[in-house]
Amino acid sequence: MGHAHTTSARSVEDHAVRIDEMITRAWSARPPETVPLTDALGRVTHADIEALIDVPNFRNSQMDGYAVDAESVARVPVTLPVTGVLAAGDAGDERHRSGTARKIMTGAPVPEGADAVIPVEDTEMDGDGVRVLGSRRSGEYVREQGSDIAAGSVVVPAGTTLGPRHLGALTAVGRSDVTVRPRLRVAVIATGAELVEAGSALGPGQLYDSNGLTLATSVTADGAVVTFRGRSTDTADEFSAMLSEAAENADVIITSGGVSMGDFEVVRDVLGPRGGTFTHVAMQPGGPQGWTDLDGTPVISFPGNPVSTLVSYLVFARPAIRRLSGLPDATVTERIADEAVRSLPGRRQFLRGRLTETGVVVSSGPGSHLVVSMAAADVLVDVPADTVEVPAGNSVRVWPL
């Protein structure tokens, strides 16, 4: 077999840029999708969306009351004959006669010739007529056609993550579907002969496959779609076949395991000869990393230790996946609580921590195998490579888990 191409330790920043570019390029090749509004919650608009109609698309009443011409109620009190009732949903095509009033409900069409609505509380019944106690100027309590939005105006700009309020507005302006950005499709393959499905009995030397589920659920939480999830042993044929199957419906393939310098590193053994780059990134945990352009589909290869896998995903894949899904950057700045954080020089450390009322507390060491202690943490504390100590009270970048 050919040899994987290895380089000296890369910085986290350089590797992050490379992975981000690969994910973005793969996603950019996809055309936008048109989906019904009923399926559009959380999707991101591809282009500006304009109103197809005026809203409201006819003059209507803002109040329950009486439709009048303002001139007839200029001097009050005045009693006007009532010529009928207009309810919401009526056609309202009978013209208003000056000097009369028509009872009208909120949302009902204001008849032509009427230019004001007297609220019911400014009136009292007077035999068959209505006594108007307060005058109104022309236009009062009348919603003009297009006063909310005119046909052709932008209702929702491009790049908007659609929430219920947007979907309501799009329905109101005559839309039944919407063109949205494609969702990134991700395949996840966990490798390792020692991995077995959760719920089955563990044999000697075996581990439950936590990586597959961690990666798949992370991808889903970050707004992308998992199109394939596989678990491969350390045989090259099985892994190669799984890669081909995964590539059929995925924009990006993420693998865990098989990237280190050992003898049975299936990801490295299969992808190295196919142009893969395997390198060491100056970080802990998560040093060994790889990437391959597999006939146009990027394969991003993370190390197999469960903590290293999750840290690698958060630092290298999550930022691009969230951005393309229309979600905000997940990282935040927090202050270090009561005790200084110590770190090794020369490597960017991602230490597990918990957010407390007084700031972030580091909860466990940088070891890459401590998967259960990871669950007790809720953030990673990002300590730069050249920093040996962060004093209490200082701010650090944290990555929510």
ABEGO torsion letter per residue (X at the ends): XBBBBBBBBBBAAAAAAAAAAAAAAAAAABBBBBBBAAAABGBBBABBBBBABBOBABBBBABBEBBBBAAAAABOBBBBBBAEBBBBGBAGABBBBBGBBBBBBBGBBBBBGBABBBBAAABBBBEABBBBABBBBBGBGBBBBGAABBBGBBABBBGBBBBAAAAAAAAAAGBABBBBBBBBBBBBBBBEAABBBBGBBBBBGBBBBAAAAAAAAAAAAAGBBBABBBBBBABAAAAAAAAAAAAAABABBBBBEGABABABBAAAAAAAAAGBBBBBBBBOBGABBBBBBBGGBBBBBBBABAAAAAAAAAAAAAAAAAAAAGBBBABBBBBBBABBBBBBBGBBBBBBBBBBAAEBBBABBABAABAAAAAABABBBBBBAABABBBBGBBBBBBBX
